[in-house]
Amino acid sequence: MKKYTKYIIFAIIVIIIVAILATMVITKNNKEKNQENKEDYETYNGIEIDQNQTSYQENTTINDMKEEIGATGDSSIYELQSEYDGRKILAIKPNIQFSTVLTGIIEDKKPEDNLTHIKEIGATFVGKKGMWIAPNSRETFLDILQKTTQNNYTINKDGYLEYTKNQNANETDKALEEILSSDKMYIISTTGLCYILDEVSGKVTEYPFEKMAPDQPCEYYESENQKIIILTTNKEKILTEKELIDAIIYN
């Protein structure tokens, strides 16, 4: 009986030793694996970043990013922009997007997917200054001015805003006078929608910002000294006329 007891004890000891050795091997392998994984990650403000992602690689190209997100637009319309965490994103070049929006405003319809034509229209106001009001927005814009200002405003035959100074001019008038005397070009629309290039397809698409956010006073786009401001139609009367004109002055 004692002999069998010794065998049992010996077997238990062997099992324990084998278990300990196996645990040590597994732990070592996990540490090595974690170390390898750690080398592929970087921590930014407590967030782990996978450095193997295309958007985090320094030599990432526009075509790399297009492939990563499935973008199919012409490569010439894109640029790479950097986020706060170092990640790169694919974006439409601001001047191309500006030209697309401007084309939609001038033609008062969805532009054709013709980059050459869009770029030509985009040059319409290069080197000019003042405030040009889209034909379909002139009556509405003058009505907004009448309710918020004291100067006498008119729109000339070329679509540019002009004014006759009133001695009772208010702060809004003064701000508009400053804009009109600057070297900047403002293009104004009051339609509540615009046409932009979609970042994935690269195709012209409607962007009805008013339907998406009725309390948003405007959407704006910039290119050098030019600025497009598209005011909401404010059909639901959520905003005051003063808030609408301020959206132009302070954007």
Buried (B, 14 or more C-beta within 10 A) or exposed (E): EEEEEEEEEEEEEEEEEEEEEEEEEEEEEEEEEEEEEEEEEBEEEEEEBEEEEBBBEEEBEBEBBBEBEEBEBEEEBBBBEEEEEEBBEBBBBBBBBBBBBBBBBBEEEEBEBEBEBBBEBBEBBEEEBBBBBBEEBBEBBBEBBEEBBBBEBEBEEEBBBEBEEEEEBEEBBEBBBEBBEEEBBBBBBBBBBBBBBBBBEBEBBEBEBBEEEBEBBBBBBBBEBBBBBBBBBBEEEEBBBEBBBBBBBEE
